[in-house]
Amino acid sequence: MNKAGFSGRPQNSSNDLGDDIPVAVRDTPDATPKFWLQPRIVLIGGVTGFALLALISGFLFFVTAPKKTADSQPSVTSSAPTPTTESSNVNTLLGHLAYPEAPESELVTISANRGIRMRKSAAQKFEEMVVTARSAGVILVPISGFRSVKDQEPLFFGVGAQRNQTPIERAALSAPPGHSEHHTGYAVDVGDGAVPVTNLQTNFDNTKAYRWLQANAARFSFEMSFPKNNVQGVSYEPWHWRFVGDRNSLEMFYKARNLKPTQISP
């Protein structure tokens, strides 16, 4: 059966290149005039060139265009403040720092008649301070030293209930169990033996004992824990002093508080 070619003529000659091949692209030199072939070639070249140009332009745009990365995008979490060492490490309750309880093996008696105990290093320095003060006519009397967590419970909960105080109100006067400096064995409440009525009262700061402590306690590595307007918000306690004369006591009271050295005149 004859097959119709591109030109519509039947295939009837064995020497024919085949009518299925368009005339414009036959290899025979005389198949068609060159003036007909040139526009088609130009047209094909123009379309191909345009497509090629578009492809190259797109590639260049892809390569050179600024890329949106995670670093260039606004982040909700990036503006959040980073917790500081102080806020993440300090364990407080109602303004009081948490303190460990001193081991029994570290405790010694500083007042045999009253059974008041402190850590060995603190007890030694306190007794030296008492002797030195006595030579100056000042009577330093220890009122309270080491207290266990169990001992602290009635002082906080029991007395608070008797006085009809909320935990926040009670915490201004007494530390919650587990948060008293007395647990450490480094703290001591001091009174004036000549004026016992001022014991554990703010007017203790009018006594000779208090004035002597203010002038001399640092020589024995003692400091007042809760001065007026202290950063913890604890009520003013001029009778409460703590020992900071060895590495353990210094780190226990200062390590997590982010305090800076105080500048003093030379």
CORWODA-V752147 format. One record per residue. N is the residue number from 1. SS is DSSP state (H for helix, E for strand, - for the rest). PHI is phi as a letter, one per 20 degrees, with the letter a starting at -180 (* if undefined). OMEGA is omega as a letter, one per 30 degrees, with the letter a starting at -180 (NA if undefined). Layout:
# CORWODA-V752147
n | ss | phi | omega
N | SS | PHI | OMEGA
N | SS | PHI | OMEGA
This chain:
# CORWODA-V752147
n | ss | phi | omega
1 | - | * | l
2 | - | f | a
3 | - | d | a
4 | - | f | a
5 | - | e | a
6 | - | f | a
7 | - | e | a
8 | - | n | a
9 | - | e | l
10 | - | f | l
11 | - | e | a
12 | - | c | l
13 | - | c | l
14 | - | f | l
15 | - | e | a
16 | - | f | l
17 | - | f | l
18 | - | o | a
19 | - | f | l
20 | - | f | l
21 | - | e | a
22 | - | g | a
23 | H | g | a
24 | H | f | a
25 | H | d | l
26 | - | f | a
27 | - | e | a
28 | - | f | a
29 | - | f | a
30 | - | d | a
31 | - | f | a
32 | - | b | l
33 | - | f | a
34 | H | f | a
35 | H | f | l
36 | H | e | a
37 | H | f | a
38 | H | f | l
39 | H | f | a
40 | H | f | a
41 | H | f | l
42 | H | f | a
43 | H | f | a
44 | H | f | l
45 | H | f | a
46 | H | f | l
47 | H | f | l
48 | H | f | l
49 | H | f | l
50 | H | f | l
51 | H | f | l
52 | H | f | l
53 | H | f | l
54 | H | f | a
55 | H | f | l
56 | H | f | l
57 | H | f | l
58 | H | f | l
59 | H | f | l
60 | H | f | l
61 | H | f | a
62 | H | f | a
63 | H | f | a
64 | H | e | a
65 | - | f | l
66 | - | f | a
67 | - | e | l
68 | - | e | a
69 | - | d | a
70 | - | f | a
71 | - | f | a
72 | - | e | a
73 | - | e | l
74 | - | f | a
75 | - | d | l
76 | - | f | a
77 | - | e | a
78 | - | f | a
79 | - | e | a
80 | - | f | a
81 | - | f | l
82 | - | e | a
83 | - | g | l
84 | - | e | l
85 | H | g | a
86 | H | f | a
87 | H | f | a
88 | H | e | a
89 | H | d | a
90 | - | f | l
91 | - | d | a
92 | E | c | l
93 | E | b | a
94 | - | l | l
95 | - | n | a
96 | E | d | l
97 | E | f | l
98 | - | e | l
99 | - | c | l
100 | - | f | l
101 | - | e | a
102 | - | f | l
103 | - | f | a
104 | H | g | a
105 | H | f | a
106 | H | e | a
107 | E | e | l
108 | E | c | a
109 | E | e | l
110 | E | d | l
111 | E | b | a
112 | - | g | a
113 | - | f | a
114 | - | c | l
115 | - | m | l
116 | E | f | a
117 | E | c | l
118 | E | b | l
119 | E | f | a
120 | H | g | a
121 | H | f | a
122 | H | f | a
123 | H | f | a
124 | H | f | a
125 | H | f | l
126 | H | f | l
127 | H | f | l
128 | H | f | l
129 | H | f | l
130 | H | f | a
131 | H | f | a
132 | H | f | l
133 | H | f | a
134 | H | f | l
135 | H | f | l
136 | - | e | l
137 | - | n | a
138 | - | d | a
139 | - | d | l
140 | E | e | a
141 | E | d | l
142 | E | f | a
143 | E | d | a
144 | E | b | l
145 | - | c | l
146 | - | f | l
147 | - | c | l
148 | - | f | l
149 | H | f | l
150 | H | f | l
151 | H | f | a
152 | H | f | a
153 | H | g | l
154 | H | f | l
155 | H | f | a
156 | H | e | a
157 | H | f | a
158 | H | f | a
159 | H | f | l
160 | H | f | l
161 | H | f | l
162 | H | f | a
163 | - | e | l
164 | - | l | a
165 | - | d | l
166 | - | f | l
167 | H | g | l
168 | H | f | l
169 | H | f | a
170 | H | f | a
171 | H | f | l
172 | - | f | a
173 | - | d | a
174 | - | b | a
175 | - | f | l
176 | - | f | l
177 | - | g | a
178 | - | n | a
179 | - | c | l
180 | - | d | l
181 | H | f | l
182 | H | f | l
183 | H | f | a
184 | H | f | a
185 | - | n | l
186 | - | d | a
187 | E | d | l
188 | E | b | l
189 | E | e | a
190 | E | d | l
191 | E | c | l
192 | E | d | a
193 | - | f | a
194 | - | e | a
195 | - | c | a
196 | H | f | l
197 | H | f | a
198 | H | e | a
199 | - | g | l
200 | - | l | l
201 | - | c | a
202 | H | f | l
203 | H | f | l
204 | H | g | a
205 | H | f | l
206 | H | e | a
207 | - | e | l
208 | H | f | a
209 | H | f | a
210 | H | f | a
211 | H | f | l
212 | H | f | l
213 | H | f | l
214 | H | g | a
215 | H | e | a
216 | H | c | a
217 | H | f | a
218 | H | f | l
219 | H | f | a
220 | H | d | l
221 | - | m | l
222 | E | d | l
223 | E | b | l
224 | E | f | a
225 | E | f | a
226 | E | c | l
227 | - | f | l
228 | - | f | l
229 | - | l | l
230 | - | f | a
231 | - | f | a
232 | - | e | a
233 | - | n | l
234 | - | f | a
235 | - | g | l
236 | - | g | a
237 | E | c | a
238 | E | f | a
239 | E | e | a
240 | E | e | a
241 | E | c | a
242 | E | c | l
243 | E | e | l
244 | - | c | a
245 | - | d | l
246 | - | c | a
247 | H | f | a
248 | H | f | a
249 | H | f | a
250 | H | f | l
251 | H | f | a
252 | H | f | a
253 | H | e | a
254 | H | c | a
255 | - | g | a
256 | - | e | a
257 | - | d | l
258 | - | l | l
259 | - | e | a
260 | - | d | l
261 | - | f | l
262 | - | e | l
263 | - | f | l
264 | - | c | a
265 | - | f | l
266 | - | f | NA
